[in-house]
Amino acid sequence: MPVIVKVLGFSLGLTLVFTLIANLLPQIEGEAPVDKIIDPSAFTEESFVALGEELFQGKGTCTLCHNNMGRAPDILTMDMVTTTTERLSDSRYQGKAADAESYLWESMLQPGIYVVKGFGKKGTNDTDSPMPAVDKAPIQLSKLEINAIIAFLQAKDGNTVTVALPTEKKEATPVITQPVAESTPVAQVAESQIAETAEIALVKFTCTVCHSVLETESPVGPDLRTVANRLSVEEIRQSIVEPNAVIADGFPPIMPLDFAEKMKVKELDMIVQFLAKEANIDL
């Protein structure tokens, strides 16, 4: 009997220890994504500008390229109203904008109309922009969201916001997460929700914004559809968790450095296996 009691006591104690450890570890399962119903008529200028800032840093993925790393103009450090005046007077400008609001709108929906000198696709002599149209996949901003970003870009330097506040009765819009420079496109999957497939993970971590993969085309980063022809499985993994370890020729080092912190092991493994299998590499 004493032996049985000791065994039962040891088993119970071990169970309690594992339960305690499990409760102390970060939880990897997030809540399912939900839609937030907003009433555009309730916006104030301040709240509309705040929404624009969230979108600029989050769903819009603007800071992936518009930063101080040289891939695109660092527009957060620029007065975009003053800058617009300079660009509209440039002899290379062929668009139809007449002011900052219309220029910013045009530059987001038709980025190839005017390419800032030095920021065009390689070999195009600044005639073709690497920036995707933000109203199309993979970013897919709505008219309301685009206007909010424009309002933010006008207001951030103390300029007058000329964008009219929305007046529609109601609109369902994706949940806007806390601003993060490389935030998840929350229309696809919530940032806290673990991706169930490699395809979802590629969208969740905005890989489709800079790389040609899945159904998207982007020249910002190396083509991931053929990456397994260039890199081994372990090199693919390293390129995600240590992107600056080896920089691909012809591409600036702008890939986010925190994917190792943001991705769950399952998500990283799914992405690596997916990219390797694209070229039928035996794992």
Backbone hydrogen bonds in HBPLUS format (Angstrom, degrees):
<---DONOR---> <-ACCEPTOR-->    atom                        ^
c    i                          cat <-CA-CA->   ^        H-A-AA   ^      H-
h    n   atom  resd res      DA  || num        DHA   H-A  angle D-A-AA Bond
n    s   type  num  typ     dist DA aas  dist angle  dist       angle   num
A0005-VAL N   A0001-MET O   2.94 MM   4  6.21 162.2  1.97 158.2 163.5     1
A0006-LYS N   A0002-PRO O   2.89 MM   4  6.12 155.1  1.95 145.9 152.6     2
A0007-VAL N   A0003-VAL O   2.91 MM   4  6.19 158.4  1.96 150.4 156.3     3
A0008-LEU N   A0004-ILE O   2.85 MM   4  6.07 167.2  1.86 155.0 158.4     4
A0009-GLY N   A0005-VAL O   2.80 MM   4  5.93 154.6  1.86 144.8 152.9     5
A0010-PHE N   A0006-LYS O   2.80 MM   4  6.00 158.3  1.85 147.9 153.8     6
A0011-SER N   A0007-VAL O   2.91 MM   4  6.13 161.9  1.95 150.4 155.3     7
A0012-LEU N   A0008-LEU O   2.90 MM   4  6.07 161.1  1.93 148.6 153.7     8
A0013-GLY N   A0009-GLY O   2.89 MM   4  6.06 160.5  1.93 147.2 153.1     9
A0014-LEU N   A0010-PHE O   2.87 MM   4  6.08 156.4  1.92 149.1 155.6    10
A0015-THR N   A0011-SER O   2.94 MM   4  6.14 156.1  2.00 146.4 153.0    11
A0016-LEU N   A0012-LEU O   2.96 MM   4  6.25 156.7  2.02 149.8 155.8    12
A0017-VAL N   A0013-GLY O   2.98 MM   4  6.25 153.0  2.06 146.4 153.7    13
A0018-PHE N   A0014-LEU O   3.02 MM   4  6.31 166.3  2.03 153.8 156.3    14
A0019-THR N   A0015-THR O   2.94 MM   4  6.13 153.4  2.01 146.0 154.1    15
A0020-LEU N   A0016-LEU O   2.92 MM   4  6.12 155.1  1.98 145.8 152.2    16
A0021-ILE N   A0017-VAL O   2.93 MM   4  6.22 162.3  1.96 153.5 158.2    17
A0022-ALA N   A0018-PHE O   2.89 MM   4  6.03 159.6  1.93 146.4 152.2    18
A0023-ASN N   A0019-THR O   3.04 MM   4  6.26 149.0  2.14 143.2 150.9    19
A0024-LEU N   A0020-LEU O   3.05 MM   4  6.30 134.7  2.26 141.3 153.7    20
A0024-LEU N   A0021-ILE O   3.09 MM   3  5.09 129.4  2.36  94.5 108.4    21
A0025-LEU N   A0021-ILE O   3.07 MM   4  6.32 138.6  2.25 148.7 158.8    22
A0036-LYS N   A0173-THR O   3.18 MM 137  5.78 148.6  2.29 164.0 166.9    23
A0173-THR N   A0036-LYS O   3.24 MM 137  5.78 169.4  2.25 149.8 151.3    24
A0038-ILE N   A0171-GLU O   3.26 MM 133  5.85 160.8  2.30 160.3 156.5    25
A0171-GLU N   A0038-ILE O   3.21 MM 133  5.85 165.4  2.23 167.2 168.4    26
A0042-ALA N   A0039-ASP O   2.81 MM   3  5.56 163.1  1.84 126.7 132.6    27
A0043-PHE N   A0040-PRO O   3.12 MM   3  5.51 168.6  2.14 114.1 117.6    28
A0048-PHE N   A0044-THR O   2.92 MM   4  6.06 153.3  1.99 152.3 160.1    29
A0049-VAL N   A0045-GLU O   2.97 MM   4  6.12 158.1  2.02 149.2 154.5    30
A0050-ALA N   A0046-GLU O   2.99 MM   4  6.19 154.9  2.05 143.8 151.3    31
A0051-LEU N   A0047-SER O   2.96 MM   4  6.15 148.6  2.06 138.7 146.5    32
A0052-GLY N   A0048-PHE O   3.04 MM   4  6.33 152.4  2.12 141.4 148.8    33
A0053-GLU N   A0049-VAL O   2.99 MM   4  6.36 148.1  2.10 148.3 156.6    34
A0054-GLU N   A0050-ALA O   3.10 MM   4  6.40 158.5  2.15 147.2 152.4    35
A0055-LEU N   A0051-LEU O   2.95 MM   4  6.23 160.6  1.99 152.8 158.2    36
A0056-PHE N   A0052-GLY O   2.86 MM   4  6.00 154.5  1.93 145.7 153.1    37
A0057-GLN N   A0053-GLU O   3.13 MM   4  6.31 155.9  2.19 147.5 152.2    38
A0058-GLY N   A0054-GLU O   2.73 MM   4  5.67 128.0  2.00 139.0 154.7    39
A0060-GLY N   A0055-LEU O   2.76 MM   5  5.23 146.6  1.87 142.1 150.7    40
A0061-THR N   A0058-GLY O   2.89 MM   3  5.46 154.4  1.95 122.0 130.0    41
A0064-LEU N   A0061-THR O   3.21 MM   3  5.68 161.5  2.25 111.7 117.4    42
A0065-CYS N   A0062-CYS O   3.30 MM   3  6.18 149.2  2.40 121.0 124.9    43
A0066-HIS N   A0062-CYS O   2.93 MM   4  5.87 165.1  1.95 162.3 159.4    44
A0067-ASN N   A0065-CYS O   2.94 MM   2  5.68 126.5  2.24 109.1  93.2    45
A0075-ILE N   A0073-PRO O   2.96 MM   2  5.53 125.3  2.26 108.6  92.6    46
A0077-THR N   A0074-ASP O   3.04 MM   3  5.87 158.5  2.09 122.4 128.2    47
A0078-MET N   A0075-ILE O   3.22 MM   3  4.85 161.3  2.26  96.3 101.5    48
A0083-THR N   A0079-ASP O   2.88 MM   4  6.04 162.8  1.91 155.1 160.9    49
A0084-THR N   A0080-MET O   2.93 MM   4  5.78 146.0  2.05 127.6 135.9    50
A0085-THR N   A0081-VAL O   3.35 MM   4  6.66 155.7  2.42 143.7 148.1    51
A0086-GLU N   A0082-THR O   3.34 MM   4  6.72 154.5  2.41 146.3 152.5    52
A0087-ARG N   A0083-THR O   2.98 MM   4  6.29 155.5  2.04 151.2 158.2    53
A0088-LEU N   A0084-THR O   2.86 MM   4  6.03 159.9  1.90 159.7 164.3    54
A0090-ASP N   A0087-ARG O   3.13 MM   3  5.08 156.2  2.19 100.3 107.7    55
A0093-TYR N   A0090-ASP O   2.98 MM   3  5.51 160.0  2.02 116.3 122.6    56
A0103-TYR N   A0099-ASP O   2.92 MM   4  6.02 151.0  2.01 149.6 158.9    57
A0104-LEU N   A0100-ALA O   2.89 MM   4  5.99 167.1  1.90 154.8 157.4    58
A0105-TRP N   A0101-GLU O   3.06 MM   4  6.24 159.9  2.10 147.6 153.5    59
A0106-GLU N   A0102-SER O   2.94 MM   4  5.99 162.1  1.98 140.9 146.3    60
A0107-SER N   A0103-TYR O   2.81 MM   4  6.00 156.1  1.87 150.8 157.7    61
A0108-MET N   A0104-LEU O   3.15 MM   4  6.28 136.2  2.35 140.0 149.4    62
A0108-MET N   A0105-TRP O   3.25 MM   3  5.38 135.5  2.46  98.2 109.7    63
A0109-LEU N   A0105-TRP O   3.11 MM   4  6.34 152.6  2.19 151.3 158.5    64
A0110-GLN N   A0106-GLU O   2.72 MM   4  5.41 154.2  1.78 148.3 155.7    65
A0134-VAL N   A0108-MET O   3.04 MM  26  5.80 161.6  2.07 151.4 154.7    66
A0113-ILE N   A0110-GLN O   3.10 MM   3  5.94 173.8  2.10 129.8 131.7    67
A0119-PHE N   A0116-VAL O   2.97 MM   3  5.64 152.7  2.04 150.6 150.0    68
A0121-LYS N   A0128-ASP O   2.73 MM   7  5.65 163.2  1.76 160.9 165.2    69
A0124-THR N   A0121-LYS O   3.13 MM   3  5.68 155.5  2.19 142.8 139.8    70
A0127-THR N   A0124-THR O   3.13 MM   3  5.43 131.2  2.38 104.5 116.2    71
A0136-LYS N   A0133-ALA O   3.18 MM   3  5.73 165.5  2.21 117.8 121.3    72
A0141-LEU N   A0134-VAL O   2.70 MM   7  5.78 169.7  1.71 148.7 151.8    73
A0140-GLN N   A0136-LYS O   2.95 MM   4  4.52 152.7  2.03 127.7 122.2    74
A0146-ILE N   A0142-SER O   2.91 MM   4  6.19 158.4  1.95 155.1 160.9    75
A0147-ASN N   A0143-LYS O   2.99 MM   4  6.18 164.7  2.01 152.4 156.4    76
A0148-ALA N   A0144-LEU O   2.98 MM   4  6.21 147.3  2.09 142.9 152.3    77
A0149-ILE N   A0145-GLU O   3.08 MM   4  6.37 154.8  2.14 146.8 152.4    78
A0150-ILE N   A0146-ILE O   3.03 MM   4  6.35 159.4  2.07 150.6 156.3    79
A0151-ALA N   A0147-ASN O   2.91 MM   4  6.14 158.0  1.95 147.5 153.5    80
A0152-PHE N   A0148-ALA O   2.98 MM   4  6.28 152.3  2.05 144.8 152.2    81
A0153-LEU N   A0149-ILE O   2.90 MM   4  6.22 160.3  1.94 153.8 158.7    82
A0154-GLN N   A0150-ILE O   2.95 MM   4  6.21 144.3  2.08 148.4 158.1    83
A0155-ALA N   A0151-ALA O   2.92 MM   4  6.05 161.8  1.95 148.5 153.9    84
A0156-LYS N   A0152-PHE O   2.91 MM   4  5.83 151.9  1.99 155.7 160.2    85
A0158-GLY N   A0155-ALA O   2.88 MM   3  5.06 164.4  1.91 120.1 120.5    86
A0183-SER N   A0180-VAL O   3.12 MM   3  4.94 134.8  2.33 128.9 118.3    87
A0188-GLN N   A0185-PRO O   2.99 MM   3  5.91 163.6  2.01 128.4 132.6    88
A0193-GLN N   A0190-ALA O   3.04 MM   3  5.18 149.5  2.13 105.3 114.8    89
A0201-ALA N   A0197-THR O   3.00 MM   4  6.26 157.2  2.05 146.9 153.9    90
A0202-LEU N   A0198-ALA O   2.86 MM   4  6.09 153.6  1.92 153.0 159.2    91
A0203-VAL N   A0199-GLU O   3.28 MM   4  6.56 148.2  2.39 141.5 148.9    92
A0204-LYS N   A0200-ILE O   2.78 MM   4  5.97 162.5  1.81 153.0 159.0    93
A0205-PHE N   A0201-ALA O   3.03 MM   4  6.14 158.8  2.08 151.4 154.1    94
A0207-CYS N   A0202-LEU O   2.91 MM   5  5.22 139.0  2.08 161.7 170.7    95
A0206-THR N   A0203-VAL O   3.01 MM   3  4.96 160.6  2.05 112.8 113.2    96
A0209-VAL N   A0206-THR O   3.13 MM   3  5.46 158.6  2.17 108.5 115.1    97
A0211-HIS N   A0207-CYS O   3.00 MM   4  5.91 145.9  2.12 153.6 164.3    98
A0221-GLY N   A0210-CYS O   2.58 MM  11  5.17 139.3  1.74 168.1 153.7    99
A0224-LEU N   A0212-SER O   3.10 MM  12  5.87 134.4  2.32 138.4 151.4   100
A0216-THR N   A0213-VAL O   3.07 MM   3  5.63 162.6  2.10 140.9 139.4   101
A0227-VAL N   A0224-LEU O   3.49 MM   3  4.77 169.5  2.50  90.7  93.6   102
A0229-ASN N   A0226-THR O   3.00 MM   3  5.55 155.7  2.06 115.0 122.7   103
A0230-ARG N   A0227-VAL O   2.95 MM   3  5.32 153.4  2.02 109.5 118.1   104
A0231-LEU N   A0227-VAL O   2.89 MM   4  6.05 152.7  1.96 157.6 166.7   105
A0236-ILE N   A0232-SER O   2.88 MM   4  6.16 148.7  1.98 150.4 159.0   106
A0237-ARG N   A0233-VAL O   3.05 MM   4  6.38 158.3  2.10 147.5 153.2   107
A0238-GLN N   A0234-GLU O   2.91 MM   4  6.13 159.5  1.95 144.1 149.9   108
A0239-SER N   A0235-GLU O   2.91 MM   4  6.04 151.3  1.99 142.5 150.0   109
A0240-ILE N   A0237-ARG O   3.10 MM   3  5.39 146.0  2.22 104.2 114.2   110
A0241-VAL N   A0237-ARG O   3.12 MM   4  6.47 167.5  2.14 158.6 160.8   111
A0242-GLU N   A0238-GLN O   2.65 MM   4  5.19 152.3  1.73 146.8 153.2   112
A0245-ALA N   A0242-GLU O   2.98 MM   3  5.56 168.0  1.99 125.0 128.4   113
A0251-PHE N   A0248-ALA O   3.21 MM   3  5.79 152.4  2.29 142.7 140.0   114
A0254-ILE N   A0252-PRO O   2.91 MM   2  5.69 131.2  2.16 109.6  94.7   115
A0261-GLU N   A0258-ASP O   3.01 MM   3  5.29 137.9  2.19 104.5 116.1   116
A0262-LYS N   A0258-ASP O   2.98 MM   4  6.28 151.7  2.06 149.5 158.5   117
A0263-MET N   A0259-PHE O   2.83 MM   4  5.61 168.6  1.84 150.8 153.2   118
A0267-GLU N   A0264-LYS O   3.02 MM   3  5.21 116.7  2.43 100.0 115.1   119
A0268-LEU N   A0264-LYS O   3.01 MM   4  6.35 164.7  2.03 161.3 165.0   120
A0269-ASP N   A0265-VAL O   2.92 MM   4  6.10 166.8  1.94 154.4 158.2   121
A0270-MET N   A0266-LYS O   2.98 MM   4  6.14 155.9  2.04 144.8 151.4   122
A0271-ILE N   A0267-GLU O   3.05 MM   4  6.28 160.9  2.08 150.8 155.1   123
A0272-VAL N   A0268-LEU O   2.97 MM   4  6.19 170.4  1.98 157.1 159.7   124
A0273-GLN N   A0269-ASP O   2.94 MM   4  6.04 167.9  1.96 151.4 155.1   125
A0274-PHE N   A0270-MET O   2.91 MM   4  5.98 154.5  1.97 143.4 151.1   126
A0275-LEU N   A0271-ILE O   2.95 MM   4  6.16 169.1  1.96 157.2 159.0   127
A0276-ALA N   A0272-VAL O   2.97 MM   4  6.11 155.3  2.03 147.9 155.2   128
A0277-LYS N   A0273-GLN O   2.92 MM   4  5.98 155.8  1.98 146.2 152.5   129
A0278-GLU N   A0274-PHE O   3.13 MM   4  6.31 128.4  2.41 139.8 152.5   130
A0279-ALA N   A0276-ALA O   3.31 MM   3  5.99 155.0  2.38 111.9 117.3   131
A0281-ILE N   A0276-ALA O   3.11 MM   5  5.41 162.6  2.15 138.2 138.6   132
A0280-ASN N   A0277-LYS O   2.83 MM   3  4.39 164.4  1.85 102.0 105.1   133
